Amino acid sequence: MIFNYIPVLRSGASCRFPFVNLDVINSENGRLKNVFALVDSGSESNIFRMDVAEELGLDVSSGEKVVFGGYGSGKIDGMLLPVDMQLWLGNTPHRWKAEVIFSDAAKERQVLGQEGFFDQFEITFRRKSAEFEIS
Amino acid sequence: MEQQGIDIEKYPGEWLALEPGTWRVVAHSMVLREAEEEAHEKGVERPAMFSCPTADHPYVGHGVILSREKTKVNDF
């Protein structure tokens, strides 16, 4: 399925990014959140805001504490928890189990990374055409 | 469908409820549930919830795990 890059307005300019919306599900209670996240091939992990975990009713204390980072020397705390994820490709839902880092630092970006997203699909970016394909 | 840009400078740190397809902002709040419920009231059944960045700076990548604690913790 083809997705469009989404324009984001910043500092008076428009930049386009590959976002998708997908369902994050707590399979124990059936709660679901439809989140809009960046498809980020540079990220090792899926990273969502902590309040998503809270809204899903996940037991955050049962997770695994992780420290993660990106550029620079900053180290960020997060909790790694298993969830179900579901992406609709047209009328067909694709559901899988994935680990997600929940962290307050994800206020800057919620991202879909290599483990738990890219490993589920064939993903092709066509930036010049402002589209990407997930199959 | 018309596709609008998401004005991230307008809603720093907020949750935006977006209408799938147009990505129009139909509701916003610092609280996830409030933005979602307002979108429902406005007739958007399944809004896509977008976390607006708090700072206006380019994003350069994230998400390299530096350490994992193998045991479960209860003090986080």
Backbone of each chain as ProteinMPNN parsed JSONL, in Angstrom:
{"seq_chain_A": "MIFNYIPVLRSGASCRFPFVNLDVINSENGRLKNVFALVDSGSESNIFRMDVAEELGLDVSSGEKVVFGGYGSGKIDGMLLPVDMQLWLGNTPHRWKAEVIFSDAAKERQVLGQEGFFDQFEITFRRKSAEFEIS", "coords_chain_A": {"N_chain_A": [[0.839, -1.189, 0.0], [0.471, 2.225, -0.758], [1.664, 5.077, 0.874], [1.432, 8.544, 1.641], [3.97, 10.999, 2.127], [3.756, 13.207, 4.887], [3.042, 16.624, 5.139], [4.708, 18.836, 7.332], [4.487, 21.779, 9.082], [6.9, 24.123, 9.844], [8.728, 26.69, 11.256], [7.867, 28.435, 9.297], [8.198, 27.007, 7.014], [7.572, 24.125, 4.956], [8.018, 20.785, 5.645], [8.331, 17.381, 4.677], [7.343, 14.238, 5.987], [7.579, 10.675, 6.623], [4.909, 9.504, 7.989], [2.761, 7.178, 9.656], [-0.49, 6.008, 10.651], [-1.349, 3.806, 13.209], [-2.646, 1.016, 15.115], [-2.168, 0.603, 18.559], [-2.25, -1.871, 20.933], [-3.493, -3.178, 23.954], [-3.501, -6.368, 24.655], [-4.509, -7.699, 26.792], [-6.622, -6.33, 27.957], [-7.961, -5.32, 25.834], [-7.91, -2.658, 25.175], [-7.253, 0.081, 22.968], [-5.216, 2.277, 21.069], [-5.068, 4.631, 18.527], [-2.366, 5.643, 16.973], [-0.173, 8.119, 15.575], [2.692, 7.885, 13.949], [6.23, 8.312, 13.312], [7.832, 6.756, 10.631], [10.741, 5.381, 11.026], [13.672, 4.557, 9.887], [16.129, 4.743, 11.04], [15.888, 4.263, 13.684], [16.306, 1.983, 16.336], [14.272, 0.902, 17.742], [10.709, 0.763, 18.534], [9.175, 3.652, 19.757], [7.156, 5.189, 22.058], [5.061, 7.636, 23.671], [4.83, 7.87, 27.249], [2.289, 8.311, 28.286], [0.638, 7.01, 26.539], [0.961, 4.33, 27.2], [-0.17, 4.43, 29.716], [-2.829, 5.107, 29.132], [-3.559, 2.835, 27.785], [-3.695, 1.109, 29.817], [-1.563, -0.445, 30.591], [0.659, -2.325, 32.636], [3.097, -0.656, 33.699], [5.145, -0.971, 35.517], [5.822, -3.595, 35.291], [7.474, -3.844, 33.203], [10.598, -3.75, 31.34], [13.383, -1.996, 32.303], [14.993, 0.385, 30.325], [17.746, 2.115, 28.842], [18.187, 4.587, 26.5], [19.368, 6.268, 23.509], [20.311, 8.812, 21.117], [21.667, 10.897, 18.769], [24.497, 12.653, 20.13], [25.287, 12.851, 23.676], [23.25, 12.313, 25.334], [21.278, 10.409, 27.574], [18.423, 8.472, 27.871], [15.683, 7.507, 29.827], [13.514, 4.685, 29.689], [10.712, 2.424, 29.476], [10.444, -0.892, 28.558], [7.988, -2.661, 26.951], [5.787, -5.35, 26.04], [3.426, -5.222, 23.401], [0.457, -5.441, 21.355], [0.399, -4.666, 17.926], [-1.221, -3.044, 15.2], [-1.596, -2.613, 11.818], [-3.36, -1.199, 9.189], [-3.553, -2.22, 5.939], [-4.929, -1.05, 3.357], [-7.978, -2.679, 3.256], [-7.183, -4.671, 4.838], [-6.206, -5.919, 7.888], [-3.077, -5.996, 9.563], [-1.638, -7.677, 12.051], [0.537, -7.855, 14.84], [2.897, -8.921, 17.382], [4.856, -6.829, 19.395], [7.708, -5.205, 20.855], [7.754, -2.229, 22.704], [9.29, 0.827, 23.517], [8.346, 2.821, 26.092], [8.31, 6.182, 26.903], [8.714, 9.364, 28.403], [10.234, 11.054, 26.921], [9.493, 10.697, 24.343], [7.809, 12.654, 23.603], [8.9, 14.325, 21.786], [9.069, 12.944, 19.372], [7.187, 10.248, 18.184], [8.133, 7.086, 17.305], [8.546, 4.501, 14.833], [10.489, 1.728, 14.671], [13.308, -0.391, 13.744], [13.193, -2.947, 15.089], [10.331, -4.675, 15.565], [8.782, -3.221, 13.843], [9.875, -2.476, 11.177], [10.834, -5.008, 10.746], [8.607, -6.421, 10.142], [7.571, -5.89, 7.652], [7.873, -5.167, 4.082], [9.414, -2.288, 3.193], [9.497, 0.6, 1.308], [11.003, 3.585, 0.545], [10.196, 6.492, -1.254], [11.279, 9.262, -1.567], [11.531, 11.485, -3.271], [9.229, 11.427, -4.711], [7.539, 11.834, -2.695], [6.318, 9.719, -1.326], [5.756, 6.499, 0.221], [6.038, 2.945, 0.422], [4.386, 0.245, 1.914], [4.356, -3.16, 2.433]], "CA_chain_A": [[0.0, 0.0, 0.0], [1.236, 3.47, -0.868], [1.357, 6.145, 1.828], [2.043, 9.822, 1.305], [4.668, 11.783, 3.144], [2.842, 14.2, 5.445], [3.721, 17.908, 5.353], [4.746, 19.427, 8.671], [4.847, 23.194, 8.965], [7.839, 24.489, 10.889], [9.513, 27.897, 10.941], [7.379, 29.016, 8.057], [8.477, 26.136, 5.869], [6.902, 22.83, 5.0], [8.872, 19.613, 5.447], [7.487, 16.185, 4.586], [7.865, 13.103, 6.727], [6.785, 9.452, 6.464], [4.123, 9.102, 9.154], [1.593, 6.306, 9.483], [-1.273, 5.768, 11.854], [-1.556, 2.383, 13.466], [-3.246, 0.733, 16.412], [-1.39, -0.015, 19.629], [-3.315, -2.589, 21.633], [-3.224, -4.001, 25.13], [-4.306, -7.566, 24.37], [-5.107, -8.226, 28.025], [-7.914, -5.692, 28.248], [-8.583, -4.928, 24.573], [-7.828, -1.209, 24.914], [-6.555, 0.362, 21.703], [-4.991, 3.674, 20.71], [-4.645, 4.836, 17.147], [-1.315, 6.659, 17.072], [0.409, 8.615, 14.339], [4.106, 7.803, 14.307], [7.208, 8.454, 12.243], [8.482, 5.522, 10.173], [12.11, 5.871, 11.202], [14.603, 3.441, 9.659], [17.312, 4.934, 11.872], [15.624, 3.909, 15.075], [16.404, 0.566, 16.64], [13.085, 0.443, 18.467], [9.497, 1.568, 18.549], [9.185, 4.497, 20.952], [5.925, 5.96, 22.225], [4.936, 8.398, 24.907], [4.414, 7.108, 28.42], [0.846, 8.397, 28.543], [-0.035, 5.992, 25.72], [0.942, 3.125, 28.042], [-1.136, 4.641, 30.801], [-4.183, 5.041, 28.557], [-3.826, 1.441, 27.424], [-3.812, 0.321, 31.044], [-0.432, -1.373, 30.713], [1.366, -2.309, 33.908], [4.426, -0.166, 33.332], [6.146, -1.487, 36.461], [6.185, -4.971, 34.922], [8.333, -3.792, 32.028], [12.044, -3.827, 31.49], [13.932, -0.651, 32.244], [16.033, 0.535, 29.31], [18.323, 3.444, 28.61], [18.423, 4.699, 25.069], [19.849, 7.573, 23.091], [20.451, 9.031, 19.688], [22.837, 11.733, 18.609], [24.929, 13.3, 21.35], [25.582, 11.982, 24.808], [22.069, 12.201, 26.179], [20.741, 9.092, 27.863], [17.011, 8.648, 28.162], [15.066, 6.34, 30.448], [12.254, 4.205, 29.142], [10.282, 1.093, 29.902], [10.165, -1.753, 27.408], [6.818, -3.492, 27.237], [5.19, -5.977, 24.859], [2.056, -4.833, 23.039], [0.056, -5.822, 20.007], [0.281, -3.539, 17.0], [-2.049, -3.389, 14.044], [-1.559, -1.645, 10.721], [-4.306, -1.52, 8.117], [-3.095, -2.024, 4.562], [-6.225, -1.097, 2.689], [-8.999, -3.26, 4.125], [-6.607, -5.851, 5.488], [-5.395, -5.608, 9.074], [-1.883, -6.812, 9.813], [-1.435, -7.555, 13.504], [1.721, -8.567, 15.313], [3.353, -8.58, 18.73], [6.096, -6.058, 19.314], [8.134, -4.505, 22.05], [7.757, -0.776, 22.554], [9.825, 1.627, 24.621], [7.499, 3.943, 26.485], [9.17, 7.172, 27.554], [8.25, 10.752, 28.286], [11.043, 11.732, 25.902], [8.863, 10.527, 23.036], [7.023, 13.845, 23.255], [9.521, 14.958, 20.62], [8.675, 12.14, 18.21], [6.869, 8.838, 18.375], [8.76, 6.489, 16.14], [8.485, 3.071, 14.532], [11.864, 1.403, 14.332], [13.673, -1.645, 13.073], [12.651, -4.099, 15.805], [8.916, -4.539, 15.873], [8.021, -2.597, 12.742], [10.516, -2.75, 9.885], [11.004, -6.456, 10.572], [7.312, -7.013, 9.804], [7.097, -5.452, 6.334], [8.784, -4.626, 3.08], [9.149, -0.845, 3.195], [10.284, 1.299, 0.287], [10.819, 5.036, 0.576], [10.404, 7.232, -2.505], [11.183, 10.616, -1.028], [11.348, 12.474, -4.337], [7.805, 11.377, -5.065], [6.82, 12.082, -1.443], [5.479, 8.574, -0.962], [6.462, 5.283, 0.61], [5.193, 1.769, 0.234], [4.485, -0.805, 2.932], [3.647, -4.366, 1.998]], "C_chain_A": [[0.884, 1.251, 0.0], [0.741, 4.479, 0.169], [2.057, 7.418, 1.367], [2.883, 10.35, 2.463], [3.709, 12.9, 3.596], [3.597, 15.521, 5.648], [3.59, 18.392, 6.793], [5.235, 20.85, 8.513], [5.721, 23.579, 10.146], [8.665, 25.673, 10.42], [9.142, 28.463, 9.572], [7.63, 28.178, 6.823], [7.748, 24.808, 6.053], [7.92, 21.725, 4.708], [7.958, 18.388, 5.431], [8.169, 15.007, 5.275], [6.976, 11.878, 6.516], [6.114, 9.03, 7.777], [3.069, 8.078, 8.733], [0.807, 6.286, 10.784], [-1.521, 4.275, 11.984], [-2.096, 2.21, 14.874], [-2.214, 0.113, 17.341], [-2.403, -0.589, 20.615], [-2.759, -3.298, 22.86], [-4.108, -5.24, 24.999], [-4.98, -8.125, 25.62], [-6.458, -7.602, 28.331], [-8.609, -5.179, 26.978], [-8.509, -3.441, 24.269], [-6.898, -0.94, 23.736], [-6.368, 1.869, 21.566], [-4.488, 3.729, 19.277], [-3.627, 5.976, 17.149], [-0.69, 6.926, 15.704], [1.902, 8.736, 14.594], [4.985, 7.894, 13.069], [7.811, 7.096, 11.896], [9.97, 5.855, 10.04], [13.109, 4.715, 11.076], [15.862, 3.558, 10.513], [17.112, 4.564, 13.32], [15.667, 2.399, 15.258], [15.064, 0.017, 17.12], [11.866, 1.302, 18.143], [9.49, 2.375, 19.845], [7.918, 5.341, 20.977], [5.936, 6.669, 23.573], [4.415, 7.526, 26.04], [2.901, 7.188, 28.637], [0.039, 7.482, 27.628], [-0.139, 4.689, 26.521], [-0.103, 3.243, 29.14], [-2.565, 4.522, 30.29], [-4.556, 3.617, 28.16], [-4.016, 0.562, 28.655], [-2.707, -0.708, 31.191], [0.205, -1.235, 32.1], [2.824, -1.936, 33.636], [5.504, -0.755, 34.244], [6.581, -2.912, 36.124], [7.168, -5.012, 33.742], [9.81, -3.887, 32.368], [12.609, -2.419, 31.33], [15.045, -0.602, 31.203], [16.541, 1.973, 29.312], [18.627, 3.516, 27.132], [18.882, 6.11, 24.731], [19.893, 7.674, 21.584], [21.739, 9.786, 19.455], [23.21, 12.36, 19.947], [25.066, 12.307, 22.482], [24.386, 11.777, 25.716], [21.611, 10.766, 26.354], [19.329, 9.264, 28.405], [16.46, 7.361, 28.756], [13.767, 5.974, 29.747], [11.923, 2.852, 29.72], [9.862, 0.298, 28.674], [9.031, -2.71, 27.76], [6.312, -4.138, 25.947], [3.762, -5.478, 24.648], [1.704, -5.531, 21.725], [-0.006, -4.553, 19.164], [-0.509, -3.988, 15.784], [-1.999, -2.259, 13.018], [-2.535, -2.112, 9.646], [-3.662, -1.201, 6.777], [-4.315, -2.189, 3.682], [-7.254, -1.636, 3.664], [-8.478, -4.446, 4.928], [-5.786, -5.442, 6.711], [-4.202, -6.542, 9.176], [-1.54, -6.61, 11.283], [-0.238, -8.393, 13.936], [2.048, -8.136, 16.747], [4.705, -7.872, 18.624], [6.436, -5.49, 20.68], [8.196, -3.015, 21.736], [8.439, -0.162, 23.764], [8.834, 2.759, 24.88], [8.358, 4.911, 27.301], [8.565, 8.563, 27.388], [9.026, 11.518, 27.223], [10.42, 11.615, 24.518], [7.908, 11.661, 22.704], [7.601, 14.518, 22.013], [9.191, 14.229, 19.325], [8.267, 10.756, 18.694], [7.336, 8.127, 17.111], [8.522, 4.984, 16.069], [9.847, 2.669, 13.999], [12.046, 0.011, 13.766], [13.057, -2.869, 13.742], [11.177, -3.842, 16.097], [8.116, -3.74, 14.874], [8.645, -2.93, 11.388], [10.686, -4.248, 9.647], [9.701, -7.168, 10.214], [6.905, -6.801, 8.345], [8.258, -5.267, 5.351], [8.442, -3.138, 2.961], [10.086, -0.168, 2.203], [9.966, 2.79, 0.349], [11.081, 5.61, -0.81], [10.233, 8.719, -2.182], [10.901, 11.664, -2.104], [9.895, 12.542, -4.768], [6.916, 11.615, -3.851], [5.857, 10.948, -1.107], [6.367, 7.419, -0.503], [5.478, 4.132, 0.573], [5.457, 0.764, 1.352], [3.697, -2.002, 2.428], [4.106, -5.555, 2.84]], "O_chain_A": [[1.909, 1.308, 0.679], [-0.462, 4.698, 0.312], [3.137, 7.37, 0.779], [2.54, 10.165, 3.631], [2.958, 13.456, 2.795], [4.666, 15.536, 6.258], [2.512, 18.359, 7.386], [6.266, 21.101, 7.888], [5.341, 23.39, 11.301], [9.229, 25.66, 9.326], [9.998, 28.906, 8.806], [7.309, 28.592, 5.708], [7.366, 24.432, 7.161], [8.588, 21.728, 3.674], [6.927, 18.371, 6.104], [9.379, 14.805, 5.168], [5.778, 12.008, 6.262], [6.694, 8.288, 8.57], [2.559, 8.108, 7.613], [1.35, 6.512, 11.866], [-1.851, 3.584, 11.02], [-2.021, 3.111, 15.709], [-1.477, -0.792, 16.951], [-3.302, 0.115, 21.076], [-1.703, -3.929, 22.813], [-5.319, -5.169, 25.207], [-5.909, -8.927, 25.525], [-7.338, -8.254, 28.893], [-9.724, -4.661, 27.048], [-8.989, -2.999, 23.225], [-5.9, -1.632, 23.534], [-7.261, 2.644, 21.907], [-3.604, 2.972, 18.876], [-3.993, 7.14, 17.309], [-0.687, 6.074, 14.815], [2.334, 9.59, 15.368], [4.562, 7.602, 11.951], [8.253, 6.368, 12.785], [10.399, 6.51, 9.09], [13.358, 3.989, 12.039], [16.583, 2.576, 10.691], [18.064, 4.553, 14.101], [15.137, 1.641, 14.445], [14.755, -1.161, 16.938], [11.966, 2.389, 17.573], [9.771, 1.833, 20.915], [7.639, 6.102, 20.051], [6.709, 6.343, 24.475], [3.663, 6.576, 25.823], [2.297, 6.231, 29.122], [-1.127, 7.205, 27.91], [-1.179, 4.031, 26.524], [-0.819, 2.291, 29.451], [-3.413, 3.908, 30.939], [-5.728, 3.24, 28.196], [-4.445, -0.587, 28.549], [-2.895, -1.733, 31.846], [0.269, -0.137, 32.654], [3.664, -2.797, 33.377], [6.628, -1.006, 33.81], [7.604, -3.38, 36.623], [7.63, -6.081, 33.342], [10.202, -4.076, 33.52], [12.34, -1.74, 30.339], [15.936, -1.451, 31.201], [15.851, 2.903, 29.728], [19.251, 2.615, 26.573], [18.797, 7.024, 25.552], [19.551, 6.73, 20.871], [22.8, 9.352, 19.904], [22.347, 12.575, 20.798], [24.977, 11.095, 22.288], [24.501, 11.133, 26.759], [21.563, 9.999, 25.393], [19.078, 10.092, 29.281], [16.729, 6.267, 28.26], [13.025, 6.837, 29.278], [12.752, 2.215, 30.371], [9.046, 0.743, 27.866], [9.106, -3.462, 28.732], [6.4, -3.534, 24.878], [2.994, -5.332, 25.599], [2.56, -6.133, 21.076], [-0.418, -3.497, 19.644], [-0.472, -5.154, 15.391], [-2.319, -1.109, 13.318], [-2.53, -3.277, 9.249], [-3.277, -0.063, 6.512], [-4.691, -3.299, 3.307], [-7.395, -1.119, 4.772], [-9.238, -5.134, 5.609], [-4.8, -4.715, 6.593], [-4.313, -7.738, 8.906], [-1.196, -5.506, 11.705], [-0.034, -9.504, 13.448], [1.544, -7.129, 17.246], [5.576, -8.278, 17.855], [5.571, -5.318, 21.538], [8.627, -2.601, 20.66], [8.2, -0.575, 24.899], [8.53, 3.551, 23.988], [9.036, 4.519, 28.251], [7.981, 8.883, 26.352], [8.538, 12.513, 26.687], [10.786, 12.364, 23.612], [7.267, 11.648, 21.653], [6.885, 15.198, 21.277], [9.05, 14.865, 18.28], [8.947, 10.166, 19.533], [6.983, 8.512, 15.996], [8.328, 4.303, 17.076], [10.309, 3.204, 12.991], [11.095, -0.664, 13.37], [12.475, -3.723, 13.075], [10.831, -2.892, 16.8], [6.903, -3.589, 15.026], [8.021, -3.585, 10.553], [10.684, -4.708, 8.506], [9.693, -8.381, 10.006], [5.989, -7.464, 7.857], [9.429, -5.22, 5.725], [7.302, -2.783, 2.662], [11.304, -0.342, 2.254], [8.812, 3.2, 0.222], [12.064, 5.259, -1.462], [9.208, 9.335, -2.475], [10.138, 12.605, -1.886], [9.399, 13.603, -5.146], [5.69, 11.602, -3.959], [4.732, 11.18, -0.663], [7.561, 7.373, -0.799], [4.265, 4.313, 0.678], [6.605, 0.473, 1.687], [2.532, -1.885, 2.048], [3.631, -6.674, 2.638]]}, "seq_chain_B": "MEQQGIDIEKYPGEWLALEPGTWRVVAHSMVLREAEEEAHEKGVERPAMFSCPTADHPYVGHGVILSREKTKVNDF", "coords_chain_B": {"N_chain_B": [[-8.611, 13.432, -1.271], [-8.1, 16.487, 0.478], [-4.885, 17.326, 1.604], [-3.516, 18.565, 4.423], [-0.941, 20.575, 5.953], [0.688, 19.835, 9.063], [0.75, 22.008, 11.627], [3.22, 22.334, 13.64], [4.28, 24.203, 15.343], [2.25, 25.488, 16.499], [1.092, 23.973, 18.463], [2.789, 23.133, 20.739], [3.995, 20.331, 22.473], [1.494, 19.198, 22.773], [-1.208, 16.802, 22.398], [-2.472, 15.955, 19.287], [-5.476, 15.407, 17.642], [-6.008, 13.872, 14.734], [-7.719, 13.924, 11.624], [-8.041, 11.036, 9.846], [-6.557, 10.692, 6.651], [-7.072, 13.371, 5.65], [-5.563, 14.582, 7.527], [-6.164, 16.709, 9.05], [-6.281, 18.871, 11.874], [-8.453, 18.096, 14.345], [-8.931, 18.252, 17.02], [-7.266, 19.232, 20.059], [-5.1, 18.823, 22.86], [-3.357, 18.872, 26.019], [-3.729, 16.532, 27.204], [-4.046, 13.23, 26.353], [-6.447, 11.63, 26.28], [-8.441, 13.607, 26.425], [-8.177, 15.053, 24.02], [-8.757, 13.029, 22.23], [-11.4, 12.349, 22.941], [-12.731, 14.732, 22.376], [-12.458, 14.8, 19.634], [-14.03, 12.594, 18.968], [-16.524, 13.626, 19.716], [-16.789, 15.482, 17.747], [-17.324, 13.978, 15.617], [-15.351, 12.414, 14.488], [-14.499, 9.271, 14.356], [-12.278, 7.506, 14.64], [-9.725, 8.98, 15.416], [-6.358, 9.818, 14.474], [-3.761, 9.871, 16.685], [-1.489, 12.29, 17.325], [1.604, 13.2, 18.628], [2.689, 16.283, 19.373], [5.787, 17.868, 18.863], [7.756, 19.377, 21.505], [9.695, 21.196, 21.076], [11.003, 23.327, 18.565], [12.893, 22.087, 16.502], [15.081, 20.488, 14.152], [14.581, 17.013, 13.577], [16.743, 14.36, 14.204], [17.065, 11.672, 14.484], [16.72, 8.769, 16.542], [16.564, 6.41, 19.238], [18.471, 4.308, 19.874], [19.235, 1.581, 21.748], [20.912, 1.671, 24.771], [21.306, 0.346, 27.142], [19.928, -2.504, 28.809], [17.854, -3.68, 31.343], [17.748, -6.73, 32.753], [16.126, -7.798, 34.691], [12.823, -7.411, 35.993], [11.504, -4.261, 36.993], [10.302, -2.298, 39.696], [10.404, 0.224, 40.491], [10.342, 2.369, 38.839]], "CA_chain_B": [[-8.823, 14.268, -0.099], [-7.102, 17.539, 0.647], [-3.923, 17.002, 2.646], [-2.995, 19.794, 4.982], [0.253, 20.432, 6.762], [0.481, 19.885, 10.509], [1.492, 23.157, 12.138], [3.702, 21.865, 14.936], [4.617, 25.339, 16.207], [1.016, 25.995, 17.094], [0.618, 23.106, 19.553], [3.953, 22.452, 21.329], [3.773, 19.409, 23.59], [0.104, 18.739, 22.868], [-1.726, 15.727, 21.559], [-3.373, 16.401, 18.223], [-6.338, 14.382, 17.055], [-6.024, 14.142, 13.295], [-8.692, 13.197, 10.805], [-7.3, 10.212, 8.889], [-6.722, 11.017, 5.233], [-6.77, 14.791, 5.426], [-4.622, 14.932, 8.594], [-6.615, 17.977, 9.627], [-6.364, 18.834, 13.334], [-9.849, 18.272, 14.758], [-8.942, 18.56, 18.45], [-5.923, 19.2, 20.645], [-5.065, 18.953, 24.317], [-2.161, 18.294, 26.641], [-4.127, 15.214, 27.704], [-4.39, 12.349, 25.232], [-7.862, 11.238, 26.281], [-9.293, 14.774, 26.157], [-8.142, 15.339, 22.58], [-9.443, 11.927, 21.551], [-12.842, 12.45, 23.193], [-13.259, 15.89, 21.64], [-12.559, 14.38, 18.224], [-15.229, 11.747, 18.872], [-17.691, 14.522, 19.775], [-16.869, 16.194, 16.466], [-17.7, 13.024, 14.575], [-14.224, 11.625, 13.967], [-14.598, 8.057, 15.169], [-10.957, 6.942, 14.931], [-8.679, 9.968, 15.122], [-4.959, 9.416, 14.627], [-3.263, 10.742, 17.743], [-0.131, 12.742, 17.013], [2.252, 13.94, 19.699], [3.373, 17.43, 18.775], [7.049, 18.122, 19.571], [7.787, 20.552, 22.379], [10.716, 22.138, 20.605], [11.053, 23.514, 17.122], [14.228, 21.837, 15.961], [15.05, 19.334, 13.252], [14.705, 15.684, 14.161], [17.904, 13.737, 13.564], [17.177, 10.248, 14.766], [16.485, 8.389, 17.921], [16.187, 5.034, 19.482], [19.482, 3.27, 20.007], [19.219, 1.114, 23.128], [22.254, 1.674, 25.352], [21.363, -0.71, 28.15], [18.664, -3.141, 29.172], [17.887, -4.339, 32.631], [17.093, -8.006, 32.495], [15.098, -8.082, 35.685], [11.732, -6.449, 36.03], [11.691, -3.279, 38.046], [9.057, -1.743, 40.226], [10.702, 1.53, 41.084], [10.482, 3.379, 37.789]], "C_chain_B": [[-7.726, 15.307, 0.018], [-6.174, 17.174, 1.807], [-3.277, 18.276, 3.142], [-1.707, 19.514, 5.722], [-0.102, 20.51, 8.24], [1.37, 20.986, 11.056], [1.988, 22.846, 13.552], [4.079, 23.014, 15.869], [3.413, 25.835, 16.985], [0.618, 25.22, 18.35], [1.784, 22.42, 20.28], [3.572, 21.585, 22.528], [2.379, 18.819, 23.688], [-0.131, 17.471, 22.051], [-2.666, 16.33, 20.519], [-4.185, 15.2, 17.752], [-6.512, 14.733, 15.586], [-7.103, 13.311, 12.613], [-7.922, 12.366, 9.773], [-7.599, 10.595, 7.432], [-6.406, 12.456, 4.93], [-5.684, 15.267, 6.377], [-4.906, 16.333, 9.115], [-6.699, 17.819, 11.146], [-7.817, 19.089, 13.73], [-9.964, 18.575, 16.248], [-7.508, 18.534, 18.954], [-6.018, 19.44, 22.138], [-3.731, 18.433, 24.814], [-2.441, 16.863, 27.103], [-4.648, 14.369, 26.546], [-5.885, 12.071, 25.164], [-8.782, 12.408, 25.936], [-9.333, 15.099, 24.666], [-8.915, 14.271, 21.804], [-10.963, 12.048, 21.713], [-13.464, 13.632, 22.449], [-13.403, 15.561, 20.151], [-13.785, 13.493, 18.015], [-16.49, 12.615, 18.843], [-17.885, 15.263, 18.461], [-17.093, 15.236, 15.289], [-16.567, 12.248, 13.951], [-14.075, 10.394, 14.868], [-13.24, 7.506, 15.578], [-9.853, 7.949, 14.587], [-7.292, 9.356, 15.28], [-4.323, 10.404, 15.594], [-1.773, 11.025, 17.53], [0.413, 13.56, 18.172], [3.086, 15.054, 19.091], [4.672, 17.71, 19.542], [6.971, 19.374, 20.428], [8.735, 21.619, 21.857], [10.739, 22.167, 19.08], [12.486, 23.329, 16.637], [14.172, 20.603, 15.082], [15.241, 18.033, 14.015], [15.821, 14.943, 13.445], [18.078, 12.275, 13.956], [17.139, 9.949, 16.244], [16.574, 6.886, 18.042], [17.267, 3.989, 19.412], [19.509, 2.856, 21.475], [20.649, 1.014, 23.641], [22.385, 0.612, 26.425], [19.964, -1.242, 28.407], [18.857, -3.813, 30.515], [17.105, -5.625, 32.494], [15.993, -8.325, 33.485], [14.021, -7.009, 35.622], [11.97, -5.482, 37.18], [10.336, -2.746, 38.488], [9.249, -0.329, 40.748], [10.819, 2.621, 40.041], [9.386, 4.423, 37.902]], "O_chain_B": [[-6.567, 15.042, -0.302], [-6.637, 16.76, 2.869], [-2.588, 18.977, 2.401], [-1.411, 18.373, 6.076], [-1.07, 21.167, 8.624], [2.595, 20.91, 10.964], [1.276, 23.063, 14.533], [4.185, 22.807, 17.078], [3.547, 26.515, 18.002], [-0.103, 25.739, 19.201], [1.753, 21.198, 20.422], [2.918, 22.043, 23.466], [2.105, 18.025, 24.588], [0.635, 17.127, 21.152], [-3.549, 17.122, 20.85], [-3.645, 14.123, 17.5], [-7.091, 15.764, 15.244], [-7.361, 12.163, 12.975], [-7.229, 12.924, 8.922], [-8.753, 10.793, 7.051], [-5.58, 12.75, 4.066], [-4.969, 16.227, 6.088], [-4.005, 17.045, 9.561], [-7.126, 16.78, 11.649], [-8.351, 20.17, 13.481], [-10.985, 19.098, 16.694], [-6.641, 17.896, 18.357], [-6.894, 20.16, 22.618], [-3.057, 17.66, 24.134], [-1.521, 16.086, 27.358], [-5.583, 14.763, 25.849], [-6.513, 12.252, 24.12], [-9.782, 12.231, 25.24], [-10.396, 15.387, 24.116], [-9.632, 14.573, 20.85], [-11.716, 11.874, 20.755], [-14.588, 13.542, 21.954], [-14.352, 15.994, 19.498], [-14.491, 13.621, 17.015], [-17.404, 12.376, 18.054], [-19.005, 15.628, 18.102], [-17.055, 15.636, 14.125], [-16.776, 11.504, 12.993], [-13.585, 10.484, 15.994], [-13.057, 7.086, 16.721], [-9.141, 7.789, 13.596], [-7.082, 8.481, 16.12], [-4.337, 11.613, 15.365], [-0.933, 10.126, 17.555], [-0.234, 14.496, 18.642], [4.063, 14.803, 18.386], [4.645, 17.781, 20.771], [6.227, 20.307, 20.126], [8.589, 22.801, 22.166], [10.521, 21.155, 18.414], [13.2, 24.302, 16.393], [13.295, 19.757, 15.258], [15.988, 17.981, 14.991], [15.847, 14.898, 12.215], [19.156, 11.71, 13.765], [17.487, 10.784, 17.079], [16.652, 6.177, 17.038], [17.017, 2.88, 18.938], [19.775, 3.681, 22.35], [21.494, 0.359, 23.031], [23.459, 0.037, 26.603], [18.965, -0.541, 28.248], [19.887, -4.431, 30.782], [15.923, -5.604, 32.153], [15.041, -9.034, 33.162], [14.275, -5.864, 35.249], [12.557, -5.838, 38.202], [9.365, -2.754, 37.732], [8.354, 0.239, 41.373], [11.344, 3.696, 40.33], [9.339, 5.357, 37.102]]}, "name": "protein", "num_of_chains": 2, "seq": "MIFNYIPVLRSGASCRFPFVNLDVINSENGRLKNVFALVDSGSESNIFRMDVAEELGLDVSSGEKVVFGGYGSGKIDGMLLPVDMQLWLGNTPHRWKAEVIFSDAAKERQVLGQEGFFDQFEITFRRKSAEFEISMEQQGIDIEKYPGEWLALEPGTWRVVAHSMVLREAEEEAHEKGVERPAMFSCPTADHPYVGHGVILSREKTKVNDF"}
